[in-house]
Amino acid sequence: MVKVKGCSFTGLEIQISDLNLNNLKEYFQAQKDFFKNTPLILFLKEPFREEEVLKLFNFLKNDLSLNIIGLKGDKKLSFLSEKLNIAYFPNVEKNSKEKKGKKFAFFGSNITVIEQSLRAGEVVESENSIIVLGDVNFGAKVISHENIYIMGDLRGIVICGIGKNYGEIRAMFASPQYIEICGKRKEFERDSKYILFKAFYRKGDLDITISSYSLKD
């Protein structure tokens, strides 16, 4: 069984409770255009054998060219996600309390996960793509050599695509101070407000492309 659920950032969580590879391949093959270019998290609701997960991942990533950014579920998946160089998201119960003092978690070699909101004056920099599980408040800064995904509100400064030919920034809500992608900088008016914010830039383009809905009156 497959269930698609929206995440608190511009991506999708795919909940899988039955790892029947033939059925899953048929489902994703039929839906590949819908999922194309969208960050996807595979939420495996039951423990599965590693070889089954690897076969599914390779099919989605290599055969269908889908953007799988992480695995969610049983703690054993953390080791598998590290092997696949993607993020691991624990299945945390809603009533569980956050662990105090734990600010950052690193899963895999190409994803850095920031586990909470960033306050004014805080700076995070990584050569990996960065996922922020919270807000980037005014005065905070996130710097990545790859891409940046913010699951909350972007009100600070984000810089990505350092030394690269392409980079993108996504956020659920955005009213940034400024953004910079591949060395190209874009300023925003103080009252600019966006939802489902996406900004991307490819070397050679005239400017950064903004794809989102404006909430500005």
DRENPA-3360 file (N, C-alpha, C; in nm, 2 decimals, always signed):
BEGIN
1 = MVKVKGCS = +0.08/-0.12/+0.00/+0.00/+0.00/+0.00/+0.09/+0.12/+0.00 ~ +0.05/+0.22/-0.08/+0.12/+0.35/-0.09/+0.03/+0.46/-0.06 ~ +0.08/+0.56/+0.03/+0.01/+0.68/+0.06/+0.10/+0.79/+0.05 ~ +0.05/+0.90/-0.02/+0.13/+1.02/-0.04/+0.08/+1.13/+0.05 ~ +0.18/+1.19/+0.12/+0.15/+1.29/+0.22/+0.24/+1.41/+0.20 ~ +0.18/+1.53/+0.21/+0.26/+1.65/+0.20/+0.35/+1.67/+0.32 ~ +0.47/+1.72/+0.30/+0.56/+1.75/+0.41/+0.55/+1.90/+0.44 ~ +0.61/+1.94/+0.55/+0.61/+2.08/+0.59/+0.72/+2.16/+0.51;
9 = FTGLEIQI = +0.76/+2.10/+0.40/+0.84/+2.18/+0.30/+0.79/+2.14/+0.17 ~ +0.85/+2.19/+0.06/+0.80/+2.17/-0.07/+0.85/+2.03/-0.12 ~ +0.80/+1.93/-0.06/+0.83/+1.79/-0.10/+0.72/+1.70/-0.06 ~ +0.74/+1.57/-0.08/+0.64/+1.47/-0.05/+0.69/+1.35/+0.03 ~ +0.61/+1.30/+0.12/+0.65/+1.18/+0.20/+0.57/+1.07/+0.14 ~ +0.63/+0.96/+0.10/+0.57/+0.85/+0.04/+0.56/+0.74/+0.15 ~ +0.44/+0.71/+0.20/+0.43/+0.61/+0.30/+0.40/+0.47/+0.24 ~ +0.49/+0.38/+0.27/+0.48/+0.25/+0.21/+0.46/+0.14/+0.33;
17 = SDLNLNNL = +0.35/+0.07/+0.32/+0.33/-0.03/+0.42/+0.34/-0.17/+0.37 ~ +0.35/-0.19/+0.24/+0.37/-0.32/+0.18/+0.47/-0.31/+0.07 ~ +0.59/-0.38/+0.10/+0.70/-0.36/+0.00/+0.69/-0.48/-0.10 ~ +0.58/-0.47/-0.18/+0.57/-0.56/-0.29/+0.63/-0.49/-0.41 ~ +0.75/-0.53/-0.45/+0.83/-0.46/-0.55/+0.76/-0.45/-0.69 ~ +0.69/-0.55/-0.73/+0.63/-0.55/-0.86/+0.51/-0.44/-0.86 ~ +0.43/-0.44/-0.75/+0.32/-0.35/-0.74/+0.38/-0.20/-0.73 ~ +0.49/-0.19/-0.65/+0.54/-0.05/-0.63/+0.60/+0.00/-0.76;
25 = KEYFQAQK = +0.67/-0.09/-0.83/+0.73/-0.04/-0.96/+0.62/+0.00/-1.06 ~ +0.51/-0.07/-1.06/+0.40/-0.04/-1.15/+0.34/+0.09/-1.10 ~ +0.32/+0.12/-0.97/+0.27/+0.24/-0.92/+0.35/+0.36/-0.96 ~ +0.48/+0.35/-0.92/+0.57/+0.46/-0.95/+0.59/+0.49/-1.10 ~ +0.59/+0.38/-1.18/+0.61/+0.40/-1.32/+0.49/+0.48/-1.37 ~ +0.37/+0.46/-1.32/+0.25/+0.53/-1.37/+0.25/+0.67/-1.32 ~ +0.31/+0.70/-1.20/+0.31/+0.83/-1.14/+0.44/+0.91/-1.15 ~ +0.53/+0.86/-1.23/+0.66/+0.93/-1.24/+0.66/+1.07/-1.28;
33 = DFFKNTPL = +0.57/+1.11/-1.37/+0.56/+1.25/-1.41/+0.51/+1.34/-1.30 ~ +0.43/+1.28/-1.21/+0.38/+1.36/-1.10/+0.49/+1.38/-0.99 ~ +0.57/+1.28/-0.97/+0.68/+1.29/-0.87/+0.80/+1.36/-0.92 ~ +0.82/+1.38/-1.05/+0.94/+1.43/-1.11/+0.98/+1.56/-1.06 ~ +1.11/+1.58/-1.02/+1.17/+1.70/-0.97/+1.12/+1.74/-0.83 ~ +1.05/+1.65/-0.76/+1.00/+1.68/-0.63/+1.08/+1.60/-0.53 ~ +1.14/+1.67/-0.42/+1.21/+1.59/-0.32/+1.12/+1.49/-0.25 ~ +1.16/+1.37/-0.24/+1.08/+1.26/-0.19/+1.14/+1.19/-0.07;
41 = ILFLKEPF = +1.06/+1.17/+0.03/+1.11/+1.09/+0.15/+1.03/+0.96/+0.15 ~ +1.10/+0.85/+0.16/+1.03/+0.72/+0.16/+1.01/+0.68/+0.31 ~ +0.88/+0.67/+0.35/+0.85/+0.64/+0.49/+0.81/+0.49/+0.49 ~ +0.90/+0.40/+0.53/+0.87/+0.26/+0.54/+0.81/+0.23/+0.67 ~ +0.68/+0.20/+0.67/+0.61/+0.19/+0.80/+0.63/+0.05/+0.87 ~ +0.68/-0.04/+0.80/+0.71/-0.17/+0.85/+0.86/-0.21/+0.83 ~ +0.92/-0.29/+0.92/+1.06/-0.33/+0.89/+1.07/-0.41/+0.76 ~ +1.16/-0.38/+0.68/+1.18/-0.45/+0.55/+1.33/-0.50/+0.54;
49 = REEEVLKL = +1.35/-0.60/+0.46/+1.49/-0.64/+0.44/+1.56/-0.54/+0.36 ~ +1.69/-0.53/+0.39/+1.78/-0.43/+0.33/+1.78/-0.44/+0.18 ~ +1.79/-0.57/+0.13/+1.79/-0.59/-0.01/+1.67/-0.54/-0.09 ~ +1.55/-0.55/-0.02/+1.43/-0.50/-0.08/+1.43/-0.35/-0.09 ~ +1.47/-0.28/+0.01/+1.48/-0.14/+0.01/+1.58/-0.09/-0.09 ~ +1.69/-0.16/-0.10/+1.79/-0.12/-0.20/+1.74/-0.14/-0.35 ~ +1.66/-0.24/-0.37/+1.61/-0.26/-0.50/+1.51/-0.15/-0.54 ~ +1.42/-0.12/-0.44/+1.33/-0.01/-0.46/+1.40/+0.12/-0.49;
57 = FNFLKNDL = +1.50/+0.15/-0.40/+1.57/+0.28/-0.42/+1.64/+0.29/-0.55 ~ +1.70/+0.18/-0.59/+1.78/+0.19/-0.72/+1.68/+0.20/-0.84 ~ +1.56/+0.14/-0.83/+1.46/+0.15/-0.93/+1.41/+0.30/-0.94 ~ +1.38/+0.36/-0.83/+1.33/+0.50/-0.83/+1.44/+0.60/-0.87 ~ +1.56/+0.58/-0.81/+1.66/+0.67/-0.84/+1.73/+0.66/-0.98 ~ +1.76/+0.54/-1.02/+1.83/+0.51/-1.14/+1.74/+0.49/-1.26 ~ +1.63/+0.42/-1.25/+1.55/+0.39/-1.36/+1.45/+0.50/-1.39 ~ +1.39/+0.56/-1.28/+1.29/+0.66/-1.30/+1.35/+0.80/-1.28;
65 = SLNIIGLK = +1.47/+0.81/-1.23/+1.54/+0.95/-1.21/+1.46/+1.03/-1.11 ~ +1.40/+0.97/-1.00/+1.33/+1.05/-0.90/+1.42/+1.10/-0.80 ~ +1.39/+1.21/-0.73/+1.47/+1.28/-0.64/+1.45/+1.23/-0.49 ~ +1.50/+1.11/-0.46/+1.49/+1.05/-0.32/+1.59/+1.12/-0.23 ~ +1.54/+1.20/-0.13/+1.63/+1.27/-0.04/+1.65/+1.20/+0.09 ~ +1.56/+1.10/+0.13/+1.57/+1.04/+0.26/+1.48/+0.92/+0.28 ~ +1.52/+0.85/+0.39/+1.44/+0.74/+0.44/+1.38/+0.77/+0.57 ~ +1.26/+0.73/+0.60/+1.20/+0.75/+0.73/+1.15/+0.62/+0.79;
73 = GDKKLSFL = +1.16/+0.59/+0.92/+1.11/+0.47/+0.98/+1.20/+0.41/+1.08 ~ +1.21/+0.28/+1.08/+1.29/+0.21/+1.18/+1.43/+0.26/+1.19 ~ +1.49/+0.25/+1.31/+1.62/+0.31/+1.33/+1.73/+0.24/+1.25 ~ +1.70/+0.11/+1.21/+1.80/+0.04/+1.12/+1.82/+0.11/+0.99 ~ +1.72/+0.19/+0.95/+1.73/+0.26/+0.82/+1.84/+0.37/+0.82 ~ +1.88/+0.41/+0.94/+1.98/+0.51/+0.95/+2.11/+0.47/+0.89 ~ +2.14/+0.34/+0.91/+2.27/+0.28/+0.85/+2.25/+0.27/+0.70 ~ +2.13/+0.23/+0.66/+2.11/+0.21/+0.51/+2.11/+0.35/+0.44;
81 = SEKLNIAY = +2.06/+0.45/+0.51/+2.06/+0.58/+0.44/+2.20/+0.64/+0.43 ~ +2.28/+0.60/+0.53/+2.42/+0.65/+0.52/+2.49/+0.58/+0.40 ~ +2.46/+0.45/+0.38/+2.52/+0.38/+0.27/+2.47/+0.44/+0.14 ~ +2.35/+0.49/+0.13/+2.29/+0.55/+0.01/+2.32/+0.70/+0.00 ~ +2.39/+0.76/+0.10/+2.42/+0.90/+0.09/+2.29/+0.99/+0.09 ~ +2.19/+0.95/+0.16/+2.07/+1.03/+0.18/+2.04/+1.05/+0.32 ~ +1.94/+1.13/+0.35/+1.90/+1.16/+0.49/+1.82/+1.05/+0.56 ~ +1.83/+1.04/+0.69/+1.74/+0.95/+0.76/+1.66/+1.04/+0.86;
89 = FPNVEKNS = +1.52/+1.01/+0.86/+1.43/+1.08/+0.94/+1.37/+0.98/+1.04 ~ +1.39/+0.99/+1.17/+1.33/+0.89/+1.26/+1.18/+0.91/+1.26 ~ +1.10/+0.81/+1.29/+0.96/+0.82/+1.30/+0.93/+0.86/+1.44 ~ +0.92/+0.99/+1.47/+0.90/+1.04/+1.60/+0.75/+1.05/+1.63 ~ +0.71/+1.00/+1.75/+0.57/+1.01/+1.79/+0.54/+1.16/+1.82 ~ +0.41/+1.20/+1.79/+0.38/+1.34/+1.81/+0.39/+1.39/+1.96 ~ +0.37/+1.30/+2.05/+0.38/+1.34/+2.19/+0.52/+1.32/+2.25 ~ +0.61/+1.29/+2.17/+0.75/+1.27/+2.23/+0.81/+1.40/+2.24;
97 = KEKKGKKF = +0.90/+1.42/+2.34/+0.97/+1.54/+2.37/+1.10/+1.55/+2.30 ~ +1.13/+1.67/+2.26/+1.26/+1.69/+2.19/+1.37/+1.68/+2.28 ~ +1.48/+1.62/+2.23/+1.60/+1.60/+2.31/+1.67/+1.74/+2.32 ~ +1.69/+1.78/+2.45/+1.76/+1.91/+2.47/+1.91/+1.90/+2.44 ~ +1.96/+2.01/+2.38/+2.10/+2.02/+2.36/+2.14/+1.96/+2.23 ~ +2.05/+1.89/+2.16/+2.09/+1.83/+2.03/+2.05/+1.92/+1.92 ~ +2.15/+1.99/+1.86/+2.11/+2.09/+1.76/+2.12/+2.04/+1.62 ~ +2.23/+1.96/+1.59/+2.25/+1.92/+1.45/+2.25/+1.77/+1.44;
105 = AFFGSNIT = +2.21/+1.71/+1.33/+2.23/+1.57/+1.30/+2.28/+1.56/+1.16 ~ +2.37/+1.47/+1.13/+2.43/+1.45/+1.00/+2.40/+1.31/+0.96 ~ +2.33/+1.29/+0.85/+2.30/+1.16/+0.80/+2.34/+1.15/+0.65 ~ +2.43/+1.06/+0.62/+2.48/+1.04/+0.49/+2.59/+1.15/+0.46 ~ +2.65/+1.13/+0.34/+2.76/+1.22/+0.31/+2.72/+1.34/+0.22 ~ +2.59/+1.34/+0.18/+2.56/+1.46/+0.10/+2.43/+1.53/+0.15 ~ +2.39/+1.50/+0.27/+2.28/+1.57/+0.33/+2.31/+1.61/+0.47 ~ +2.29/+1.73/+0.51/+2.31/+1.78/+0.65/+2.17/+1.82/+0.70;
113 = VIEQSLRA = +2.13/+1.77/+0.81/+1.99/+1.80/+0.86/+2.01/+1.88/+0.99 ~ +1.94/+2.00/+0.99/+1.94/+2.09/+1.10/+1.81/+2.06/+1.17 ~ +1.82/+2.02/+1.30/+1.70/+1.96/+1.36/+1.60/+2.06/+1.43 ~ +1.64/+2.19/+1.42/+1.55/+2.29/+1.48/+1.57/+2.43/+1.41 ~ +1.49/+2.52/+1.45/+1.50/+2.66/+1.39/+1.63/+2.72/+1.43 ~ +1.67/+2.82/+1.34/+1.79/+2.89/+1.36/+1.75/+3.04/+1.40 ~ +1.82/+3.09/+1.50/+1.79/+3.22/+1.55/+1.89/+3.32/+1.50 ~ +1.86/+3.45/+1.52/+1.94/+3.56/+1.47/+2.08/+3.54/+1.52;
121 = GEVVESEN = +2.18/+3.55/+1.43/+2.32/+3.54/+1.46/+2.38/+3.40/+1.44 ~ +2.29/+3.30/+1.43/+2.34/+3.17/+1.40/+2.37/+3.15/+1.26 ~ +2.48/+3.08/+1.23/+2.53/+3.05/+1.09/+2.56/+2.90/+1.08 ~ +2.50/+2.84/+0.98/+2.53/+2.70/+0.95/+2.59/+2.69/+0.81 ~ +2.70/+2.62/+0.79/+2.76/+2.61/+0.66/+2.80/+2.46/+0.64 ~ +2.78/+2.41/+0.52/+2.81/+2.27/+0.49/+2.84/+2.26/+0.34 ~ +2.92/+2.16/+0.31/+2.94/+2.13/+0.17/+2.83/+2.05/+0.11 ~ +2.75/+1.99/+0.20/+2.63/+1.91/+0.16/+2.51/+1.99/+0.13;
129 = SIIVLGDV = +2.41/+1.93/+0.07/+2.28/+1.99/+0.07/+2.23/+2.00/+0.22 ~ +2.15/+2.10/+0.25/+2.10/+2.12/+0.39/+1.95/+2.12/+0.39 ~ +1.90/+2.04/+0.49/+1.76/+2.04/+0.52/+1.74/+2.10/+0.66 ~ +1.66/+2.21/+0.67/+1.63/+2.27/+0.80/+1.49/+2.23/+0.85 ~ +1.49/+2.16/+0.96/+1.36/+2.12/+1.02/+1.30/+2.22/+1.11 ~ +1.28/+2.34/+1.05/+1.23/+2.45/+1.13/+1.24/+2.58/+1.05 ~ +1.25/+2.69/+1.12/+1.26/+2.82/+1.05/+1.40/+2.87/+1.04 ~ +1.43/+2.96/+0.95/+1.55/+3.04/+0.94/+1.51/+3.18/+0.97;
137 = NFGAKVIS = +1.53/+3.22/+1.10/+1.48/+3.35/+1.14/+1.57/+3.47/+1.09 ~ +1.51/+3.59/+1.10/+1.58/+3.71/+1.05/+1.72/+3.72/+1.12 ~ +1.82/+3.74/+1.05/+1.96/+3.75/+1.11/+2.03/+3.62/+1.11 ~ +1.97/+3.51/+1.08/+2.03/+3.37/+1.07/+2.08/+3.35/+0.93 ~ +2.18/+3.27/+0.91/+2.23/+3.24/+0.77/+2.26/+3.09/+0.75 ~ +2.22/+3.04/+0.64/+2.25/+2.91/+0.60/+2.33/+2.91/+0.47 ~ +2.44/+2.84/+0.47/+2.53/+2.84/+0.35/+2.56/+2.69/+0.31 ~ +2.53/+2.66/+0.18/+2.55/+2.52/+0.13/+2.62/+2.53/+0.00;
145 = HENIYIMG = +2.71/+2.43/-0.03/+2.77/+2.42/-0.16/+2.67/+2.35/-0.25 ~ +2.57/+2.29/-0.20/+2.47/+2.22/-0.28/+2.34/+2.30/-0.28 ~ +2.23/+2.23/-0.24/+2.09/+2.29/-0.23/+2.05/+2.31/-0.09 ~ +1.94/+2.39/-0.07/+1.89/+2.42/+0.07/+1.74/+2.40/+0.07 ~ +1.69/+2.32/+0.16/+1.55/+2.30/+0.18/+1.50/+2.33/+0.32 ~ +1.41/+2.43/+0.33/+1.37/+2.48/+0.46/+1.22/+2.44/+0.49 ~ +1.20/+2.36/+0.59/+1.07/+2.30/+0.62/+0.97/+2.40/+0.69 ~ +1.02/+2.52/+0.71/+0.94/+2.62/+0.78/+0.95/+2.75/+0.71;
153 = DLRGIVIC = +0.97/+2.86/+0.78/+0.97/+3.00/+0.73/+1.11/+3.05/+0.71 ~ +1.14/+3.10/+0.59/+1.27/+3.16/+0.56/+1.26/+3.31/+0.57 ~ +1.32/+3.36/+0.68/+1.32/+3.51/+0.70/+1.47/+3.56/+0.70 ~ +1.56/+3.47/+0.70/+1.70/+3.52/+0.70/+1.77/+3.52/+0.57 ~ +1.90/+3.47/+0.57/+1.98/+3.47/+0.45/+2.02/+3.33/+0.41 ~ +2.01/+3.29/+0.29/+2.05/+3.16/+0.24/+2.14/+3.17/+0.12 ~ +2.25/+3.10/+0.12/+2.34/+3.10/+0.01/+2.37/+2.95/-0.03 ~ +2.36/+2.92/-0.16/+2.38/+2.78/-0.20/+2.45/+2.78/-0.34;
161 = GIGKNYGE = +2.48/+2.66/-0.38/+2.54/+2.64/-0.51/+2.68/+2.69/-0.52 ~ +2.75/+2.70/-0.41/+2.89/+2.76/-0.41/+2.98/+2.67/-0.50 ~ +3.04/+2.73/-0.60/+3.13/+2.66/-0.69/+3.06/+2.57/-0.79 ~ +2.92/+2.57/-0.79/+2.85/+2.48/-0.88/+2.78/+2.55/-0.99 ~ +2.73/+2.48/-1.09/+2.66/+2.53/-1.20/+2.51/+2.55/-1.19 ~ +2.46/+2.48/-1.08/+2.32/+2.49/-1.05/+2.29/+2.48/-0.90 ~ +2.19/+2.55/-0.86/+2.15/+2.54/-0.72/+2.01/+2.58/-0.70 ~ +1.94/+2.53/-0.59/+1.80/+2.56/-0.57/+1.78/+2.58/-0.42;
169 = IRAMFASP = +1.68/+2.66/-0.39/+1.64/+2.69/-0.25/+1.49/+2.67/-0.25 ~ +1.44/+2.59/-0.15/+1.29/+2.57/-0.13/+1.26/+2.60/+0.02 ~ +1.14/+2.66/+0.04/+1.09/+2.68/+0.17/+0.94/+2.68/+0.17 ~ +0.88/+2.64/+0.28/+0.73/+2.65/+0.29/+0.68/+2.79/+0.28 ~ +0.74/+2.88/+0.36/+0.71/+3.02/+0.35/+0.84/+3.10/+0.34 ~ +0.84/+3.22/+0.28/+0.96/+3.29/+0.27/+0.93/+3.44/+0.26 ~ +1.02/+3.51/+0.33/+1.03/+3.66/+0.32/+1.17/+3.69/+0.36 ~ +1.26/+3.64/+0.27/+1.41/+3.65/+0.30/+1.47/+3.78/+0.30;
177 = QYIEICGK = +1.58/+3.80/+0.37/+1.66/+3.92/+0.36/+1.72/+3.93/+0.22 ~ +1.79/+3.82/+0.18/+1.84/+3.80/+0.04/+1.88/+3.65/+0.03 ~ +1.89/+3.61/-0.10/+1.93/+3.48/-0.13/+2.05/+3.49/-0.23 ~ +2.13/+3.39/-0.23/+2.24/+3.39/-0.33/+2.26/+3.24/-0.38 ~ +2.26/+3.23/-0.51/+2.27/+3.09/-0.58/+2.38/+3.10/-0.68 ~ +2.48/+3.01/-0.67/+2.59/+3.01/-0.76/+2.66/+3.14/-0.79 ~ +2.66/+3.22/-0.68/+2.73/+3.35/-0.69/+2.63/+3.47/-0.73 ~ +2.51/+3.43/-0.77/+2.41/+3.53/-0.82/+2.32/+3.57/-0.70;
185 = RKEFERDS = +2.32/+3.70/-0.67/+2.24/+3.74/-0.55/+2.11/+3.81/-0.59 ~ +2.01/+3.79/-0.50/+1.88/+3.86/-0.53/+1.83/+3.91/-0.40 ~ +1.80/+4.04/-0.40/+1.74/+4.11/-0.28/+1.59/+4.11/-0.29 ~ +1.53/+4.12/-0.17/+1.38/+4.12/-0.17/+1.33/+4.24/-0.09 ~ +1.21/+4.29/-0.13/+1.15/+4.40/-0.06/+1.11/+4.35/+0.08 ~ +1.11/+4.44/+0.18/+1.09/+4.41/+0.32/+0.95/+4.34/+0.34 ~ +0.85/+4.38/+0.26/+0.72/+4.32/+0.28/+0.69/+4.20/+0.18 ~ +0.79/+4.15/+0.11/+0.77/+4.04/+0.03/+0.74/+3.91/+0.11;
193 = KYILFKAF = +0.63/+3.84/+0.07/+0.59/+3.72/+0.13/+0.55/+3.61/+0.03 ~ +0.61/+3.49/+0.05/+0.58/+3.38/-0.05/+0.54/+3.26/+0.03 ~ +0.46/+3.17/-0.04/+0.43/+3.04/+0.00/+0.47/+2.94/-0.10 ~ +0.52/+2.82/-0.06/+0.57/+2.72/-0.15/+0.68/+2.78/-0.24 ~ +0.78/+2.84/-0.17/+0.89/+2.92/-0.23/+0.99/+2.82/-0.30 ~ +1.02/+2.85/-0.42/+1.13/+2.78/-0.49/+1.21/+2.88/-0.57 ~ +1.34/+2.88/-0.55/+1.43/+2.97/-0.63/+1.54/+2.88/-0.68 ~ +1.57/+2.90/-0.81/+1.68/+2.82/-0.87/+1.76/+2.91/-0.97;
201 = YRKGDLDI = +1.88/+2.87/-0.99/+1.97/+2.94/-1.09/+2.06/+2.84/-1.15 ~ +2.08/+2.86/-1.28/+2.17/+2.78/-1.36/+2.27/+2.87/-1.43 ~ +2.40/+2.84/-1.42/+2.50/+2.93/-1.48/+2.47/+2.96/-1.62 ~ +2.47/+3.09/-1.65/+2.44/+3.13/-1.79/+2.30/+3.20/-1.79 ~ +2.22/+3.17/-1.69/+2.09/+3.24/-1.69/+2.11/+3.39/-1.65 ~ +2.01/+3.47/-1.70/+2.02/+3.61/-1.67/+2.00/+3.65/-1.52 ~ +1.91/+3.57/-1.46/+1.88/+3.60/-1.32/+1.83/+3.47/-1.25 ~ +1.81/+3.48/-1.12/+1.75/+3.37/-1.04/+1.60/+3.36/-1.07;
209 = TISSYSLK = +1.55/+3.24/-1.09/+1.41/+3.22/-1.12/+1.34/+3.19/-0.99 ~ +1.23/+3.26/-0.97/+1.14/+3.24/-0.85/+1.02/+3.18/-0.89 ~ +0.99/+3.06/-0.84/+0.86/+2.99/-0.87/+0.79/+2.97/-0.74 ~ +0.68/+3.05/-0.71/+0.61/+3.04/-0.59/+0.48/+3.12/-0.60 ~ +0.41/+3.12/-0.49/+0.29/+3.21/-0.48/+0.32/+3.32/-0.39 ~ +0.29/+3.45/-0.43/+0.32/+3.56/-0.35/+0.20/+3.59/-0.26 ~ +0.23/+3.62/-0.13/+0.12/+3.66/-0.04/+0.12/+3.81/-0.01 ~ +0.19/+3.88/-0.09/+0.20/+4.03/-0.08/+0.07/+4.09/-0.12;
217 = D = +0.02/+4.18/-0.04/-0.11/+4.24/-0.07/-0.09/+4.34/-0.19;
% end
